[in-house]
Amino acid sequence: MGKLQEKLKQAISAHQSGRLDDARRLYREVLSLNPQLPDANNLMGLLLIQSKEPVKAVRHIKRALRIDPKNAQSHFNLGIAYKDLERMSEAANAFAEAALLDTSNIEYQSSLGNALRLAGQPRQAVQVLEKALLKASGNQGVRVNLALAQNDLGAMRVREGEQGQAAQHFLRAIKLEPGHAQAHMNLGLTLEQLGELDKAAIHYQAAIKAQPGFTAAHFQLAHLRTHHSSESEISAMKHLLGSPESTEKDRVQLAFGLGQALESIGEYREAFSYMKEAHRLQSKQTPFSLAAATEQFAEIHRVFNLDRLKNPETCGPTDQRPVFIVGMPRSGTTLAEQVLSSHPGVRGTGESVALALAARSLSGEKPYPGGLENLSEDRLDAAATTYLTSLTAGSDDAIRITDTTPMNFLLVGFAAMLLPGARFVFCTRDPMDNCLSLFRQMLTGANEFTHTLEDLGGYYRLHHDLMQHWQAALGERVYQLRYESLILENEQQVRNLLEFCELPFDDRCLRFYESERVVRSPSAAQVRQPVYDTSIGAWKRYEEELAPLSKALKD
């Protein structure tokens, strides 16, 4: 045996026995004698991967492949190095080459599928991994990677609005890996959007069983309106809330979850204490100034004053289709849209940032409503066209199209100028019930005003005054829909709403809860059921705790 081969043999022996420093030294000696030796370069690359040096590994493995391009193992090692560098598309290409050269190697196919998944290509990953599983049904690595890919494909289908198909992918992931906590969680969320609330609870519970510290699953289970939390579920959340391993985000979710859970079993005083704690934690990340909000509202009144709105200086598109459903969050906006979208002539688009983006495009760098004092007809028409393109995509046959973003109540004056043919549905609710509903929910976005009862009451009053301003300015373009009336006088209110939208009565609007339309707002569970009046007057359960709110609403 020649000196070169003897030294390579010694290097491989050291490598196999875990003596990596010795192996590295010996590989270097071999490569100093023959820098192009494929085996030495490939094995040096593997050692560098094991030593967390993937950049150097790529150089050596590529050198090996220039001499021996048909070596499947070298392509596979290159894929591992690229994966370590988080260059997933290149990793997938390398694994694909290895799998092509050695079609019998299941590990190559499994790694290819996983790299495709990590590269954001779950459809292709599933195709590769399903084929690999047919060849090796008992291969645990393939089953794990396929379950991950099916879960990712399900999440992609959710984003595409294909909740029914998404559920099938999550179920497939769970069949492959019954303890796949994230797939159970995702399936629960999807079933909740589809109105399958009891089934959603089962999968949230399965996610918790598989991963007891899964904070989001605890929160979602407690949040289900149809679920009454057990003592063990409440105890588990309390334990996690006190755990030093829980993050600040975890604690916010757990505190809100405990508020919901304790309320579901009638422990209102304790429930409220956890709601307050949740907001205390949130307020550290999202501070709020009622004084600054007061200044902003005053500026909105000034910029979109009565004279300007009654005598607009421009005239945008007269498209009659847009219907803006606005109001405080938790005021019944989602329910109003669900009722309207159950009509065959209406398409509900849910919540959107499109109107806010249109305002931003005209205001430049100034915070709203700055920069909107004077709008030329050309600029307004361009913004209107962009907004309408976004709103009406896929709605060619719709007579009316709803935009149901509650906080668009701030933008009503702008929307009225942008689209002179648009209608506005103003959702209102008993202030105490509305504010309690806000306080008990974990909301995202611009809802910092909910963190204290004093700020919440003050902000509600600002909102109320602005809504009255819009009504005075827009007159018949506005329909006020009171939540309590919609619940207690359902058919008459539905008829009135349809008449306002110039739509013929359709009894499907009375059976809005049967709609297969996907609902993504926090009210998803509620609008999947017939109207119920248990939320009316709910604030009285917390009358003592809500005294600061009551005072703020009256000041």
Secondary structure by P-SEA (a helix, b strand, c coil): ccaaaaaaaaaaaaaaacaaaaaaaaaaaaaaaccccaaaaaaaaaaaaaaccaaaaaaaaaaaaaaccccaaaaaaaaaaaaaacaaaaaaaaaaaaaaaccccaaaaaaaaaaaaaaccaaaaaaaaaaaaaaccccaaaaaaaaaaaaaaaaaaaaacaaaaaaaaaaaaaaacccaaaaaaaaaaaaaaacaaaaaaaaaaaaaaacccaaaaaaaaaacccccccaaaaaaaaaaaacccccaaaaaaaaaaaaaaaaaacccaaaaaaaaaaaaaaaaabbbbaaaaaaaaaaaaaaacaaaaacccccccccccbbbbbcccccaaaaaaaaaaccccbbbbcccaaaaaaaaaaacccccccccccccaaaaaaaaaaaaaaaacccccccbbbbccccccccaaaaaaacccbbbbbbbccaaaaaaaaaaccccccccccccaaaaaaaaaaaaaaaaaaaaaccccbbbbbaaaaaaaaaaaaaaaaaaacccccccccccccccccccccaaaaaacccccccccccccccccaaaaaaaaac
